[in-house]
């Protein structure tokens, strides 16, 4: 009976330790998977959660896109970017609205900011100028 309980306990431990969930970026500690710089600015961070549960962090949305263009895109992976208006808040990169322009000073000089919705991106466009993009357009631009 004790060995059955031990086996059940170990099985449950394995099942619950294999969660596939995104963790927050540890600003000032995590390094960018693409450029290897320490991720500092919570307004521009990005991340990827693989289908196997591994988290990759990025200095900016442009680093995430460059990484995906170099390694290929797995449709089962999840992609996240920081909301420019809510620094440190990760949003779904595939549903985000993007603003690309010279007045946006992202860490790697890609001049790219992400927003949780098009309304926020358009409001910031009035202030900063630039071009509005969606995820698929962003992938084609690189």
MOGIVEN-V359697 format. One record per residue. N is the residue number from 1. RES is the residue in three letters. PHI is phi in whole degrees, -180 to 180 (none if undefined). OMEGA is omega in whole degrees, 0 to 359 (NA if undefined). Layout:
n=[N & N]
res=[RES & RES]
phi=[PHI & PHI]
omega=[OMEGA & OMEGA]
This chain:
n=[1 & 2 & 3 & 4 & 5 & 6 & 7 & 8 & 9 & 10 & 11 & 12 & 13 & 14 & 15 & 16 & 17 & 18 & 19 & 20 & 21 & 22 & 23 & 24 & 25 & 26 & 27 & 28 & 29 & 30 & 31 & 32 & 33 & 34 & 35 & 36 & 37 & 38 & 39 & 40 & 41 & 42 & 43 & 44 & 45 & 46 & 47 & 48 & 49 & 50 & 51 & 52 & 53 & 54 & 55 & 56 & 57 & 58 & 59 & 60 & 61 & 62 & 63 & 64 & 65 & 66 & 67 & 68 & 69 & 70 & 71 & 72 & 73 & 74 & 75 & 76 & 77 & 78 & 79 & 80 & 81 & 82 & 83 & 84 & 85 & 86 & 87 & 88 & 89 & 90 & 91 & 92 & 93 & 94 & 95 & 96 & 97 & 98 & 99 & 100 & 101 & 102 & 103 & 104 & 105 & 106 & 107 & 108 & 109 & 110 & 111 & 112 & 113 & 114 & 115 & 116 & 117 & 118 & 119 & 120 & 121 & 122 & 123 & 124 & 125 & 126 & 127 & 128 & 129 & 130 & 131 & 132 & 133 & 134 & 135 & 136 & 137 & 138 & 139 & 140 & 141 & 142]
res=[UNK & UNK & UNK & UNK & UNK & UNK & UNK & UNK & UNK & UNK & UNK & UNK & UNK & UNK & UNK & UNK & UNK & UNK & UNK & UNK & UNK & UNK & UNK & UNK & UNK & UNK & UNK & UNK & UNK & UNK & UNK & UNK & UNK & UNK & UNK & UNK & UNK & UNK & UNK & UNK & UNK & UNK & UNK & UNK & UNK & UNK & UNK & UNK & UNK & UNK & UNK & UNK & UNK & UNK & UNK & UNK & UNK & UNK & UNK & UNK & UNK & UNK & UNK & UNK & UNK & UNK & UNK & UNK & UNK & UNK & UNK & UNK & UNK & UNK & UNK & UNK & UNK & UNK & UNK & UNK & UNK & UNK & UNK & UNK & UNK & UNK & UNK & UNK & UNK & UNK & UNK & UNK & UNK & UNK & UNK & UNK & UNK & UNK & UNK & UNK & UNK & UNK & UNK & UNK & UNK & UNK & UNK & UNK & UNK & UNK & UNK & UNK & UNK & UNK & UNK & UNK & UNK & UNK & UNK & UNK & UNK & UNK & UNK & UNK & UNK & UNK & UNK & UNK & UNK & UNK & UNK & UNK & UNK & UNK & UNK & UNK & UNK & UNK & UNK & UNK & UNK & UNK]
phi=[none & -64 & -69 & -67 & -65 & -63 & -63 & -63 & -62 & -64 & -62 & -65 & -61 & -64 & -61 & -81 & -86 & -102 & -71 & -104 & -138 & -74 & -107 & -66 & -72 & -95 & -63 & 87 & -125 & -70 & -109 & -73 & -66 & -88 & -103 & 70 & -76 & -70 & -81 & -115 & -92 & -68 & -80 & -128 & -60 & -148 & -156 & -136 & -112 & -76 & -65 & -94 & 93 & -84 & -105 & -114 & -112 & -138 & -65 & -163 & -61 & -67 & -68 & -60 & -64 & -61 & -62 & -65 & -68 & -80 & -104 & 96 & -106 & -97 & -61 & -85 & -77 & -116 & -123 & -134 & -135 & -77 & -75 & -55 & -83 & -133 & -50 & 88 & -91 & -85 & -124 & -64 & -65 & -75 & -109 & -75 & -105 & -122 & -125 & -121 & -172 & -64 & -87 & -101 & -105 & -78 & -55 & -99 & 75 & -83 & 55 & -127 & -128 & -112 & -136 & -69 & -155 & -66 & -62 & -65 & -65 & -66 & -63 & -73 & -62 & -62 & -84 & -106 & 73 & 103 & -109 & -83 & -137 & -107 & -52 & -65 & -68 & -63 & -65 & -75 & -69 & -70]
omega=[180 & 180 & 176 & 178 & 178 & 179 & 178 & 180 & 179 & 179 & 178 & 179 & 179 & 181 & 184 & 179 & 182 & 179 & 176 & 178 & 181 & 174 & 177 & 174 & 178 & 183 & 182 & 180 & 181 & 176 & 179 & 179 & 183 & 187 & 177 & 177 & 174 & 181 & 187 & 191 & 181 & 178 & 187 & 182 & 178 & 182 & 176 & 175 & 182 & 179 & 178 & 176 & 179 & 180 & 172 & 180 & 184 & 180 & 185 & 178 & 180 & 175 & 176 & 181 & 178 & 178 & 180 & 179 & 181 & 186 & 183 & 183 & 174 & 184 & 179 & 178 & 178 & 184 & 184 & 174 & 177 & 176 & 182 & 182 & 179 & 185 & 179 & 179 & 180 & 179 & 179 & 183 & 183 & 179 & 182 & 172 & 185 & 175 & 181 & 180 & 185 & 182 & 177 & 185 & 178 & 188 & 183 & 176 & 178 & 176 & 185 & 176 & 180 & 181 & 183 & 179 & 183 & 180 & 178 & 180 & 180 & 178 & 180 & 177 & 178 & 181 & 188 & 186 & 177 & 185 & 176 & 181 & 171 & 184 & 183 & 177 & 179 & 179 & 180 & 184 & 183 & NA]
